[in-house]
Amino acid sequence: MSNETITQDSVTQAVESVKAEYGRIVLAEIARRTGLSMARIKRIRDNGFVLKPNGNSGKHRAAKLDPYKSIIIEKFLKQGVTNSVVIQEHLTGLGYNGSNTTVRDFVRENRSLVPAPRVLAVQNPNRGRRYSTGPGEMFQMDWGFVNVEDGLDGIWKCACFAMVCHHCSLRYVEFFPSAKQENLFMGMIHAFMLMGVPKCVLTDNMKSVVDKRLADGTPVWNKEYGEFQEAIGFETKLCKVAHPFTKGKVERLVRYVKENFIQGRRFLNISELNSEARIWCHERNVRPLRETGKAPQDIHCREEHFGSLPPAGVLVPYTAPLRKISYDGFVNYENRRYGVPLRYSNREARVCRTGESLVISDPLTGETIVTHAVDWSRRPKICAGQWDAGKAIEEAPTAPVRATLHMANDSGNAGYDRFSRFSILSRGGNR
């Protein structure tokens, strides 16, 4: 008799038959006839051989994840986010102290709530071959692009600059409004400030780096990029065309950013996004790697194996690019317009953005012209006194003024008014 079919009648019948046969109650015999364990038979005996239901039956035991299930469903699963690590990090900030396994199991059980993914093209087999480099020898860099949905139902592309040390996997990530060459220079300089200057940088055959290749494969560097790498003091190596496996570390970093960092993340502007990206990179750089058991920050030895950046004067043309000031006193930078006093119209100025501040300075003296607070609004930013005529530059005469201009009276023959309204008299000349 199984435990699932045991009833009060069967227990009573077994007790009476054992009592009639042995003249007393034998618990072992009752357990044998009912199929119950001795522990349960003893509990039934203590209750007067009355079969009572389990005290926990019908009760719901609250789990640690129960208060957060609706958040997981609405904010992550229905938005297509299934990365349990990202979900757990968000819930930890809300007070969740459970394990990642619980979150992963819940996501697996509710995958039906995730929108259907787009169909991917068939991927070619991996044709790469693993290789290693010593400390300070090589960095890998690349661009990644993500779509940004603003609050006005608009979608625009945001460029993600990624650089990684090929020796220890130290990461650096920075976002820009576009992948222009000047943004590439800024991203590389910011990465070198944190990681040091390597001997060479491995990258794609992007237009901002190389113009073309000769018949023997020799690259013809872009003029501005060639001057940049010579000024900083590093070499550049190019991957084989259409062969991204050569720089697999940075390709994996771009994929990691798309699958982990941006998942479920909302930001107010790019300055805030870059601040969060720096925190995210630091948390990953101090986390031990599975293959080495050490953190990239501990392996990376900047002082011993890496070069240093040149003086600040050499970096100014790259960190603060030149911009032409328009006739109405505006500078266009990162697809936004910033006001400059009108007296600087049709001149050039250097523009540098640091965090949430944008500084416009004179390219010759380095004097700051105006500073703007960057709010990433599409509306033009007007500076104080931008069109103040009192402060405009006025040319003074370089020689004594000898010409005199007189205004004639309105009286006289009306037919000759158009000829005699003004008369110009020159000292020493004829009327």
VEXDREN-2710 file (C-alpha; in Angstrom, 1 decimal):
% VEXDREN-2710
k/r/px/py/pz
1/MET/0.0/0.0/0.0
2/SER/1.6/3.3/-1.1
3/ASN/1.7/6.5/0.9
4/GLU/-0.5/8.3/-1.7
5/THR/-3.4/5.8/-1.2
6/ILE/-3.2/5.5/2.6
7/THR/-6.5/6.5/4.3
8/GLN/-8.0/6.5/7.8
9/ASP/-9.9/3.3/7.1
10/SER/-6.8/1.4/6.0
11/VAL/-4.9/2.5/9.1
12/THR/-7.8/1.6/11.4
13/GLN/-8.2/-1.8/9.7
14/ALA/-4.5/-2.6/10.0
15/VAL/-4.5/-1.7/13.7
16/GLU/-7.5/-3.9/14.5
17/SER/-6.2/-6.9/12.6
18/VAL/-2.8/-6.7/14.3
19/LYS/-4.4/-6.3/17.7
20/ALA/-6.7/-9.3/17.1
21/GLU/-3.8/-11.4/15.8
22/TYR/-1.1/-10.5/18.4
23/GLY/-3.3/-9.4/21.2
24/ARG/-1.4/-6.1/21.4
25/ILE/-0.4/-3.3/19.1
26/VAL/2.8/-4.1/17.2
27/LEU/4.0/-1.0/15.4
28/ALA/6.4/-2.8/13.1
29/GLU/3.6/-5.0/11.8
30/ILE/1.3/-2.1/11.3
31/ALA/4.1/-0.3/9.3
32/ARG/4.6/-3.4/7.2
33/ARG/0.9/-3.8/6.3
34/THR/0.3/-0.1/5.6
35/GLY/3.7/0.6/3.9
36/LEU/4.4/3.6/6.1
37/SER/7.7/4.4/7.8
38/MET/8.2/3.7/11.5
39/ALA/8.5/7.4/12.2
40/ARG/5.1/8.2/10.6
41/ILE/3.5/5.2/12.4
42/LYS/4.8/6.6/15.7
43/ARG/3.3/10.0/14.9
44/ILE/0.0/8.4/14.1
45/ARG/0.1/6.5/17.4
46/ASP/0.7/9.7/19.3
47/ASN/-2.4/11.1/17.7
48/GLY/-4.5/8.1/18.8
49/PHE/-4.1/6.3/15.4
50/VAL/-6.0/9.2/13.7
51/LEU/-4.6/10.2/10.3
52/LYS/-4.2/14.0/10.3
53/PRO/-3.1/16.1/7.3
54/ASN/0.4/17.6/7.1
55/GLY/0.7/20.9/8.9
56/ASN/2.4/22.6/5.8
57/SER/-0.2/21.4/3.3
58/GLY/-2.0/24.3/1.7
59/LYS/0.5/26.8/2.8
60/HIS/2.6/28.9/0.4
61/ARG/6.2/29.4/1.4
62/ALA/7.4/32.8/0.3
63/ALA/10.6/32.8/-1.8
64/LYS/13.2/35.5/-2.0
65/LEU/12.5/36.2/-5.6
66/ASP/8.7/36.6/-5.2
67/PRO/8.6/40.4/-4.6
68/TYR/10.8/40.9/-7.7
69/LYS/9.1/38.6/-10.3
70/SER/6.9/41.4/-11.7
71/ILE/9.9/43.6/-12.2
72/ILE/11.8/40.8/-14.0
73/ILE/8.8/40.2/-16.3
74/GLU/7.9/43.8/-17.1
75/LYS/11.3/45.5/-17.2
76/PHE/13.5/42.7/-18.6
77/LEU/11.7/39.7/-20.2
78/LYS/9.1/41.7/-22.1
79/GLN/11.9/44.0/-23.3
80/GLY/13.9/41.0/-24.7
81/VAL/16.5/41.0/-21.9
82/THR/17.3/37.5/-20.7
83/ASN/20.8/38.0/-19.2
84/SER/20.5/36.7/-15.6
85/VAL/23.7/38.5/-14.5
86/VAL/22.3/41.9/-15.6
87/ILE/18.9/41.1/-14.0
88/GLN/20.5/40.0/-10.7
89/GLU/22.7/43.2/-10.5
90/HIS/19.6/45.3/-10.9
91/LEU/17.7/43.4/-8.3
92/THR/20.6/43.5/-5.9
93/GLY/20.3/47.3/-5.9
94/LEU/16.7/46.9/-4.9
95/GLY/17.4/44.6/-2.0
96/TYR/17.5/41.1/-3.5
97/ASN/20.0/38.8/-1.7
98/GLY/19.3/35.6/-3.4
99/SER/21.5/33.6/-5.9
100/ASN/21.9/33.9/-9.6
101/THR/20.6/30.4/-10.1
102/THR/17.2/31.4/-8.8
103/VAL/17.0/34.2/-11.3
104/ARG/18.3/32.0/-14.1
105/ASP/15.7/29.3/-13.4
106/PHE/12.9/31.9/-13.3
107/VAL/14.0/33.4/-16.6
108/ARG/14.2/29.9/-18.2
109/GLU/10.7/29.0/-17.0
110/ASN/9.3/32.3/-18.4
111/ARG/11.1/32.5/-21.8
112/SER/7.7/32.4/-23.5
113/LEU/7.3/36.1/-22.4
114/VAL/10.4/37.2/-24.4
115/PRO/9.6/38.7/-27.8
116/ALA/10.7/36.6/-30.8
117/PRO/14.2/37.5/-31.9
118/ARG/15.0/38.5/-35.5
119/VAL/16.3/35.7/-37.8
120/LEU/20.1/35.8/-38.0
121/ALA/22.1/35.0/-41.1
122/VAL/24.0/31.7/-41.2
123/GLN/27.5/32.4/-39.7
124/ASN/30.6/31.1/-41.3
125/PRO/32.9/28.8/-39.3
126/ASN/35.6/30.3/-37.3
127/ARG/38.8/30.7/-39.3
128/GLY/40.9/32.4/-36.6
129/ARG/43.9/31.1/-34.7
130/ARG/44.7/32.0/-31.2
131/TYR/47.9/33.9/-30.5
132/SER/49.4/35.8/-27.5
133/THR/51.5/38.9/-27.0
134/GLY/53.6/40.2/-24.1
135/PRO/52.7/43.0/-21.8
136/GLY/52.8/46.4/-23.5
137/GLU/53.0/45.1/-27.0
138/MET/49.5/45.4/-28.4
139/PHE/46.1/47.0/-27.9
140/GLN/43.1/46.2/-30.0
141/MET/40.5/48.8/-30.8
142/ASP/37.2/49.0/-32.7
143/TRP/33.9/50.8/-33.1
144/GLY/30.5/49.4/-32.1
145/PHE/27.2/51.0/-32.9
146/VAL/23.9/50.9/-31.0
147/ASN/20.5/52.4/-31.7
148/VAL/19.3/54.9/-29.2
149/GLU/15.6/55.6/-28.7
150/ASP/14.9/59.1/-27.4
151/GLY/11.7/60.2/-25.8
152/LEU/10.4/61.8/-29.0
153/ASP/10.0/58.4/-30.9
154/GLY/13.3/59.1/-32.7
155/ILE/16.1/56.6/-33.3
156/TRP/19.7/57.6/-33.8
157/LYS/23.0/55.7/-33.8
158/CYS/25.5/56.1/-31.0
159/ALA/29.1/55.1/-31.5
160/CYS/30.9/53.0/-28.9
161/PHE/34.7/53.2/-28.9
162/ALA/36.3/50.0/-27.4
163/MET/39.9/49.3/-26.6
164/VAL/41.4/46.3/-24.8
165/CYS/44.9/45.1/-23.9
166/HIS/45.7/41.9/-25.8
167/HIS/47.9/40.6/-22.9
168/CYS/45.7/41.0/-19.9
169/SER/42.2/42.0/-21.3
170/LEU/42.1/45.4/-19.5
171/ARG/39.0/47.1/-21.0
172/TYR/38.1/50.7/-21.9
173/VAL/34.8/51.8/-23.3
174/GLU/33.6/55.3/-24.3
175/PHE/30.5/56.5/-26.2
176/PHE/30.4/59.3/-28.8
177/PRO/27.6/60.8/-30.9
178/SER/29.4/59.7/-34.0
179/ALA/32.5/57.7/-35.2
180/LYS/34.3/60.7/-36.7
181/GLN/38.1/60.7/-36.8
182/GLU/38.4/63.4/-34.2
183/ASN/36.3/61.2/-31.8
184/LEU/38.6/58.3/-32.6
185/PHE/41.6/60.4/-31.6
186/MET/39.9/61.5/-28.3
187/GLY/38.9/57.9/-27.5
188/MET/42.5/56.6/-28.0
189/ILE/44.0/59.4/-26.0
190/HIS/41.6/58.8/-23.1
191/ALA/42.4/55.1/-23.2
192/PHE/46.1/55.8/-23.3
193/MET/45.7/58.0/-20.2
194/LEU/44.3/55.0/-18.3
195/MET/46.2/52.1/-19.8
196/GLY/49.4/53.6/-21.1
197/VAL/50.8/53.8/-24.6
198/PRO/51.6/50.4/-26.2
199/LYS/54.1/49.5/-29.0
200/CYS/51.3/48.9/-31.6
201/VAL/47.5/49.1/-32.0
202/LEU/45.6/46.5/-34.0
203/THR/42.5/47.7/-35.8
204/ASP/40.3/47.4/-38.9
205/ASN/40.9/48.9/-42.3
206/MET/38.7/51.9/-41.4
207/LYS/38.7/55.1/-43.5
208/SER/39.9/57.3/-40.6
209/VAL/43.0/55.1/-40.3
210/VAL/44.1/54.0/-43.8
211/ASP/43.3/55.4/-47.3
212/LYS/44.2/52.4/-49.3
213/ARG/46.7/49.5/-49.7
214/LEU/49.3/49.2/-52.4
215/ALA/49.7/46.1/-54.6
216/ASP/52.1/44.5/-52.2
217/GLY/49.7/45.1/-49.2
218/THR/51.5/48.1/-47.8
219/PRO/49.0/50.5/-46.2
220/VAL/48.8/54.1/-47.1
221/TRP/47.9/55.9/-43.9
222/ASN/45.4/58.6/-43.6
223/LYS/47.3/61.9/-43.4
224/GLU/45.8/63.0/-40.1
225/TYR/46.1/59.5/-38.6
226/GLY/49.7/59.2/-39.7
227/GLU/50.6/62.5/-38.0
228/PHE/48.7/61.3/-34.9
229/GLN/50.5/58.0/-34.4
230/GLU/53.8/59.7/-35.0
231/ALA/53.0/62.4/-32.4
232/ILE/51.9/59.9/-29.8
233/GLY/54.6/57.3/-30.5
234/PHE/53.0/54.0/-31.4
235/GLU/52.7/51.8/-34.5
236/THR/49.5/50.5/-36.2
237/LYS/48.8/47.1/-37.5
238/LEU/45.9/46.3/-39.8
239/CYS/43.8/43.1/-39.8
240/LYS/43.2/41.2/-43.0
241/VAL/40.3/42.5/-44.9
242/ALA/37.0/40.9/-43.8
243/HIS/38.8/38.9/-41.2
244/PRO/37.7/40.1/-37.7
245/PHE/39.0/37.1/-35.9
246/THR/42.5/38.6/-35.8
247/LYS/41.3/41.1/-33.1
248/GLY/38.8/38.8/-31.4
249/LYS/39.3/40.3/-27.9
250/VAL/38.0/43.7/-28.9
251/GLU/35.2/42.1/-31.0
252/ARG/34.2/40.1/-27.9
253/LEU/34.3/43.3/-25.8
254/VAL/31.9/45.1/-28.2
255/ARG/29.6/42.1/-28.1
256/TYR/29.9/42.0/-24.2
257/VAL/28.9/45.7/-24.1
258/LYS/25.9/45.1/-26.3
259/GLU/24.8/42.0/-24.4
260/ASN/25.6/43.1/-20.8
261/PHE/26.2/46.9/-20.3
262/ILE/23.4/48.4/-22.5
263/GLN/20.8/45.8/-21.6
264/GLY/17.9/47.5/-19.8
265/ARG/19.9/50.7/-19.3
266/ARG/18.4/54.1/-19.5
267/PHE/20.5/57.3/-19.6
268/LEU/19.8/61.1/-19.7
269/ASN/22.8/62.1/-21.9
270/ILE/26.1/60.8/-23.2
271/SER/28.0/62.3/-20.4
272/GLU/26.0/60.3/-17.9
273/LEU/26.3/57.2/-20.1
274/ASN/30.1/57.5/-20.2
275/SER/30.2/57.9/-16.4
276/GLU/28.3/54.7/-16.0
277/ALA/30.6/53.0/-18.6
278/ARG/33.7/53.9/-16.6
279/ILE/32.2/52.4/-13.4
280/TRP/31.2/49.3/-15.4
281/CYS/34.7/48.9/-16.9
282/HIS/36.3/49.3/-13.4
283/GLU/34.0/46.6/-11.9
284/ARG/35.0/44.2/-14.7
285/ASN/38.7/45.1/-14.6
286/VAL/39.0/44.2/-10.9
287/ARG/37.1/40.9/-11.4
288/PRO/39.3/37.8/-11.8
289/LEU/39.2/36.2/-15.2
290/ARG/38.2/32.5/-15.5
291/GLU/41.2/31.5/-17.7
292/THR/43.9/33.2/-15.5
293/GLY/42.3/33.4/-12.1
294/LYS/43.6/37.0/-11.8
295/ALA/42.0/40.4/-12.3
296/PRO/43.2/42.4/-15.5
297/GLN/43.9/45.4/-13.2
298/ASP/46.4/43.2/-11.3
299/ILE/48.1/41.8/-14.4
300/HIS/48.4/45.1/-16.2
301/CYS/51.8/46.7/-15.5
302/ARG/51.7/50.1/-16.9
303/GLU/54.8/51.6/-15.5
304/GLU/57.2/48.9/-16.6
305/HIS/56.1/48.0/-20.1
306/PHE/54.1/51.0/-21.5
307/GLY/55.1/54.4/-22.9
308/SER/53.8/57.7/-21.7
309/LEU/51.8/60.4/-23.6
310/PRO/53.6/63.4/-25.0
311/PRO/53.2/66.9/-23.3
312/ALA/49.8/68.5/-23.2
313/GLY/50.7/71.0/-25.9
314/VAL/51.1/68.1/-28.4
315/LEU/47.7/66.7/-27.5
316/VAL/45.7/69.9/-27.8
317/PRO/45.0/69.7/-31.5
318/TYR/43.4/66.3/-30.9
319/THR/41.6/66.8/-27.6
320/ALA/40.4/70.3/-28.7
321/PRO/39.8/70.3/-32.5
322/LEU/39.4/73.6/-34.5
323/ARG/36.0/74.9/-35.4
324/LYS/35.0/77.8/-37.7
325/ILE/32.7/80.3/-35.9
326/SER/29.8/81.2/-38.1
327/TYR/28.8/84.7/-39.1
328/ASP/26.0/84.7/-36.5
329/GLY/28.3/83.6/-33.6
330/PHE/27.8/79.8/-33.3
331/VAL/30.2/76.8/-33.2
332/ASN/28.9/73.4/-34.4
333/TYR/30.3/70.6/-32.2
334/GLU/28.9/67.1/-31.9
335/ASN/25.9/68.1/-34.0
336/ARG/24.9/70.9/-31.6
337/ARG/25.4/74.6/-31.8
338/TYR/27.1/76.7/-29.1
339/GLY/27.1/80.4/-28.9
340/VAL/30.2/82.7/-29.1
341/PRO/30.3/86.5/-28.7
342/LEU/29.6/88.1/-32.1
343/ARG/33.0/89.8/-32.2
344/TYR/34.6/86.4/-32.9
345/SER/32.5/85.7/-36.0
346/ASN/34.3/84.1/-39.0
347/ARG/37.3/83.2/-36.9
348/GLU/38.5/79.8/-35.7
349/ALA/38.4/78.5/-32.1
350/ARG/39.3/75.3/-30.3
351/VAL/36.5/73.3/-28.7
352/CYS/37.0/70.8/-25.9
353/ARG/34.3/68.9/-24.0
354/THR/35.1/67.4/-20.6
355/GLY/32.3/65.7/-18.9
356/GLU/29.4/68.1/-18.8
357/SER/31.4/71.2/-19.7
358/LEU/32.3/72.5/-23.1
359/VAL/35.2/75.1/-23.3
360/ILE/35.7/77.3/-26.4
361/SER/39.1/78.9/-26.5
362/ASP/41.3/81.1/-28.7
363/PRO/43.7/78.8/-30.8
364/LEU/46.6/81.3/-30.6
365/THR/46.6/82.4/-27.0
366/GLY/44.7/79.5/-25.4
367/GLU/42.5/82.0/-23.6
368/THR/39.0/80.8/-22.8
369/ILE/36.3/82.6/-24.8
370/VAL/33.2/81.0/-23.3
371/THR/32.2/77.9/-21.3
372/HIS/28.9/76.1/-21.8
373/ALA/27.1/73.5/-19.7
374/VAL/26.4/70.5/-22.0
375/ASP/22.8/69.3/-21.6
376/TRP/22.7/67.5/-25.0
377/SER/19.6/69.5/-26.0
378/ARG/19.1/70.0/-29.8
379/ARG/18.3/73.7/-29.2
380/PRO/21.2/76.1/-29.8
381/LYS/23.0/77.3/-26.7
382/ILE/23.3/81.1/-26.5
383/CYS/26.0/82.6/-24.4
384/ALA/25.6/85.8/-22.3
385/GLY/26.1/88.9/-24.3
386/GLN/26.4/87.0/-27.6
387/TRP/24.9/89.8/-29.7
388/ASP/25.8/92.8/-27.4
389/ALA/26.9/95.5/-29.8
390/GLY/28.5/97.5/-27.1
391/LYS/31.2/94.9/-26.7
392/ALA/31.8/94.4/-30.4
393/ILE/35.2/95.3/-31.9
394/GLU/35.2/98.7/-33.7
395/GLU/37.9/99.8/-36.1
396/ALA/39.5/103.2/-35.4
397/PRO/40.8/105.5/-38.2
398/THR/44.5/105.1/-38.9
399/ALA/45.0/108.7/-40.3
400/PRO/43.5/112.1/-39.7
401/VAL/40.0/112.5/-41.0
402/ARG/39.8/115.3/-43.7
403/ALA/36.6/114.5/-45.6
404/THR/33.4/116.3/-44.4
405/LEU/29.9/115.4/-45.1
406/HIS/27.1/118.0/-44.9
407/MET/23.4/117.5/-45.0
408/ALA/21.4/119.9/-47.2
409/ASN/18.1/121.6/-46.3
410/ASP/14.8/120.3/-47.7
411/SER/13.8/123.8/-49.1
412/GLY/14.3/124.6/-52.8
413/ASN/13.1/123.2/-56.1
414/ALA/11.7/119.8/-55.5
415/GLY/12.8/118.7/-58.9
416/TYR/16.5/119.0/-57.9
417/ASP/16.1/117.5/-54.5
418/ARG/17.6/114.3/-55.6
419/PHE/20.8/116.1/-56.7
420/SER/21.2/118.6/-54.0
421/ARG/20.2/116.7/-50.8
422/PHE/23.8/116.0/-49.9
423/SER/27.0/117.9/-50.9
424/ILE/30.4/116.6/-50.1
425/LEU/33.0/119.2/-49.5
426/SER/36.7/118.4/-49.4
427/ARG/39.1/120.8/-47.8
428/GLY/41.3/122.3/-50.5
429/GLY/39.1/121.0/-53.3
430/ASN/36.3/122.4/-55.5
431/ARG/32.6/122.6/-54.7
END
